[in-house]
Amino acid sequence: MRLWSLHPKYLDRMGLLAAWREGLLAQKVLKGETKGYRNHPQLLRFRAAADPVAAIGAYLWRIAGEAAARGYSFDTGKIEVAAPKGAAKRRKISVTAGQAAYEMALLKRKLALRDSERLTALRDINVPVLNDAFEIVDGTIERWEKIIPDLLPENNVKSGTSKEAV
């Protein structure tokens, strides 16, 4: 399961479809409707939210919004919480700058295998914009992340600055 902290605009078609499918699975897990994946480390941050189902719902709405912008039709009736209205304020889940940078490196590795055009467009982005369900904070890679050693950044990312190119 990969619940990307990254804004879904960075994902290729396969990544976007997987984010939707895995987000829906996470929603079922958070509602207690599955036997598997209950202890998956990526769910820790959603479980820590005041309302875990609302938190995964906010995540899924952003995925669905990106899908619609690309002309895909995801069944938003599967999202357990209503779409956010206007500038409704809700508490976002914190994600460290180091985690965001690590996820971008992981996405770039995946794109190298399946979408070289998108990879080229993302080449200079190291600390990306996040899915609207999250907010960036200072820090290194999250403790729950399963790290692939050769993806570790050369220097420890501490700043929340973004070099946005897309």
C-alpha positions as CSV (number, residue, x, y, z in Angstrom):
1,M,0.0,0.0,0.0
2,R,1.3,3.4,-0.9
3,L,-0.7,6.5,0.2
4,W,1.3,9.2,-1.5
5,S,1.7,12.4,0.5
6,L,2.5,14.1,-2.9
7,H,-0.1,16.1,-4.8
8,P,-1.7,13.7,-7.2
9,K,-0.8,16.0,-10.2
10,Y,2.7,14.4,-10.0
11,L,1.4,10.8,-10.5
12,D,1.2,9.1,-13.8
13,R,-1.9,7.3,-14.9
14,M,-0.9,4.0,-13.1
15,G,0.1,5.9,-9.9
16,L,-3.2,7.8,-9.9
17,L,-5.3,4.7,-10.3
18,A,-3.3,2.9,-7.6
19,A,-3.7,5.9,-5.2
20,W,-7.5,5.7,-5.7
21,R,-7.7,1.9,-5.2
22,E,-5.3,1.9,-2.2
23,G,-7.0,5.0,-0.7
24,L,-10.4,3.1,-0.9
25,L,-8.8,0.1,0.8
26,A,-7.3,2.3,3.5
27,Q,-10.8,3.8,4.1
28,K,-12.2,0.2,4.6
29,V,-9.4,-0.6,7.0
30,L,-10.0,2.6,9.0
31,K,-13.7,1.8,9.2
32,G,-12.8,-1.7,10.5
33,E,-14.2,-3.5,7.5
34,T,-11.2,-5.6,6.6
35,K,-9.0,-8.3,8.3
36,G,-5.9,-7.4,6.3
37,Y,-3.7,-4.3,6.3
38,R,-4.9,-3.2,9.8
39,N,-1.3,-2.7,10.9
40,H,0.0,-1.1,7.8
41,P,2.5,1.6,8.8
42,Q,1.2,4.2,6.3
43,L,-2.1,4.2,8.1
44,L,-0.6,5.5,11.3
45,R,-0.8,9.1,10.2
46,F,-4.5,8.7,9.3
47,R,-5.3,6.9,12.6
48,A,-3.6,9.8,14.5
49,A,-6.1,12.3,13.0
50,A,-9.1,13.3,15.1
51,D,-11.4,11.6,12.6
52,P,-9.5,9.0,10.6
53,V,-12.3,8.3,8.1
54,A,-12.7,12.1,7.4
55,A,-8.9,12.3,6.9
56,I,-8.8,9.5,4.3
57,G,-11.9,11.0,2.8
58,A,-10.1,14.4,2.3
59,Y,-7.2,12.4,0.7
60,L,-9.6,10.6,-1.7
61,W,-11.4,13.7,-2.7
62,R,-8.1,15.3,-3.9
63,I,-7.3,12.1,-5.8
64,A,-10.8,12.1,-7.4
65,G,-10.4,15.8,-8.3
66,E,-7.2,15.2,-10.1
67,A,-8.7,12.2,-11.9
68,A,-11.7,14.4,-13.1
69,A,-9.2,17.0,-14.3
70,R,-7.6,14.3,-16.5
71,G,-10.9,13.1,-17.8
72,Y,-11.2,10.0,-15.7
73,S,-14.5,9.1,-13.9
74,F,-13.9,7.7,-10.4
75,D,-16.9,6.7,-8.4
76,T,-16.9,9.4,-5.7
77,G,-19.9,7.7,-4.1
78,K,-17.4,5.3,-2.6
79,I,-15.9,8.1,-0.5
80,E,-17.5,7.9,3.0
81,V,-17.4,11.6,3.7
82,A,-19.0,14.5,1.8
83,A,-16.9,16.6,-0.5
84,P,-15.3,19.6,1.3
85,K,-17.3,22.8,0.7
86,G,-15.5,26.0,-0.4
87,A,-12.7,27.0,1.9
88,A,-13.8,24.8,4.7
89,K,-11.1,24.6,7.3
90,R,-10.0,21.2,8.6
91,R,-7.0,20.0,10.4
92,K,-4.4,18.7,8.0
93,I,-2.0,15.8,8.6
94,S,1.6,16.8,9.0
95,V,4.2,15.4,6.7
96,T,7.9,16.1,7.0
97,A,9.9,17.8,4.3
98,G,12.2,14.8,4.4
99,Q,9.3,12.4,3.8
100,A,8.0,14.5,0.9
101,A,11.5,14.5,-0.7
102,Y,11.8,10.8,-0.2
103,E,8.5,10.1,-1.8
104,M,9.4,12.3,-4.8
105,A,12.6,10.2,-5.2
106,L,10.5,7.0,-5.0
107,L,8.1,8.4,-7.6
108,K,10.9,9.3,-9.9
109,R,12.3,5.8,-9.7
110,K,8.9,4.4,-10.7
111,L,8.5,6.9,-13.5
112,A,11.9,6.0,-14.9
113,L,10.4,2.6,-15.6
114,R,7.0,3.6,-16.9
115,D,6.7,7.3,-17.9
116,S,9.9,9.0,-19.0
117,E,8.0,12.2,-20.2
118,R,6.5,12.8,-16.7
119,L,9.9,12.0,-15.2
120,T,11.5,14.7,-17.3
121,A,8.8,17.2,-16.2
122,L,9.5,16.4,-12.5
123,R,13.3,16.3,-12.8
124,D,14.1,19.4,-10.7
125,I,11.4,19.0,-8.0
126,N,12.9,17.7,-4.8
127,V,10.4,19.0,-2.1
128,P,7.1,18.9,-3.9
129,V,3.6,20.3,-3.2
130,L,1.5,17.8,-1.1
131,N,-2.0,16.4,-1.4
132,D,-4.3,18.9,0.2
133,A,-5.0,16.5,3.0
134,F,-1.4,17.2,4.2
135,E,0.7,20.1,5.3
136,I,4.5,20.1,5.2
137,V,6.6,20.6,8.3
138,D,10.3,20.4,9.0
139,G,11.9,17.1,9.6
140,T,13.5,14.0,8.1
141,I,11.9,10.9,6.7
142,E,8.9,9.6,8.8
143,R,9.6,6.7,11.1
144,W,6.9,4.6,9.5
145,E,8.4,4.7,6.0
146,K,10.0,1.5,4.6
147,I,13.2,3.0,3.3
148,I,15.0,1.9,0.2
149,P,18.6,2.9,1.1
150,D,19.7,4.0,-2.4
151,L,16.9,6.5,-2.5
152,L,18.1,8.5,0.5
153,P,18.8,12.1,-0.3
154,E,22.4,13.2,-0.3
155,N,21.6,15.7,2.4
156,N,19.0,15.7,5.1
157,V,16.0,17.8,4.0
158,K,15.0,20.1,6.8
159,S,13.3,23.0,4.9
160,G,9.7,23.0,3.7
161,T,10.6,25.0,0.6
162,S,9.4,23.7,-2.7
163,K,11.0,23.9,-6.1
164,E,7.8,23.7,-8.1
165,A,8.0,23.1,-11.8
166,V,4.7,21.5,-12.8
